Structures are given as structure tokens and as C-alpha cells.
């Protein structure tokens, strides 16, 4: 495991090991000092039975792997949540940016979907919160732009918006790690 840095963005596909890496970093942080805290900002929403079960499984697994990490659920106001919980002796894990983008662009009430300008502004606010955070921040997100061009205007807009967000967050973070098959590949390391 690499040494902790002030900010790390962990990218990868589904089941690539992104969340496990974030949890391992949180464990490493908590082991360093009895004064350290770890907070997870969870962005997922239980829209259906499968997602409720998935969230419950993640909660159980996380409680076992990272005892002592507290959870804050925030599906929309991510920058504000990061500003609220970040402290010098607190590591904040954000899991995940892809679900956050889904919540912004594809809410259950389509009338509440943000337009492109508002989504870009939310991404900028998040990057400012990352840069201003007094404590360590680890963010998790999916890299979904490696495949074919998706069918459908809405899906293409989502892939484009997530790609722009990933680039902005990568620029704001000291380290960027790509996960594949549980293995980390460092893309950027500039503490």
C-alpha cells in the first residue's frame, strides 16, 4: 500500500477494487494515531430492492473491514458535506462520484435534473472543497469512458459529464490511482 497523501482519486471499473483501496487507506490512517477519525460520505441512494441490498451489504462489509469509520449519506450536496466533515485529523472517503453524478443528472424526479452548467458548477465546487479540505480526502469513481460510444443522447451526456468531472477531480488531487483486477496503477503522484 502506498503512503497516504493529502488527496487521492481512485478510478476503475465495477468490482476493480476501488472501494477496498479506499478502505485500506482509511485503516492505515486510523492506525497512525488514536486522534484520527475516518468519515465516509456515501452518495448512493436506494432506488430499488437490489440497490437497498447492495447498500446494506456495503455497510456490513465496511463495518467489518473499517471499524470506527462513520458514515454520512449525502446524495447531492457533496461539496458542502465535504466542507462540513473535513478536519485536520479526519480522513474523508467519498464513495462514489459516479453515483453522485447519476443523482445530479438522472434523479428519480426528472424535473429536478441539473443542466450542464449546474453540473459543471457542482464539479468546480467539489474540486474547491477538495483543495481547501484541512484533512486527507480519498475519492472513488468509475472510469466508464473506455468502451464504445454509447447509444442514446442522455447516456452520451452522462459519459461526457462524468469524464469532465473525473478530469477535474484528477487535477485537484495529489495522487490518482487506476484500479484493475484489484491492482493499483499510479497515474499521478505529486504530493
PyMOL commands that set and color helices and strands:
alter all, ss='L'
color gray80, all
select helices_A, chain A and resi 18-32+49-65+78-85+97-105+110-112+116-132+153-172
alter helices_A, ss='H'
color red, helices_A
select strands_A, chain A and resi 7-12+37-42+70-73+90-95+137-142+175-180+183-189
alter strands_A, ss='S'
color yellow, strands_A
deselect
rebuild
show_as cartoon
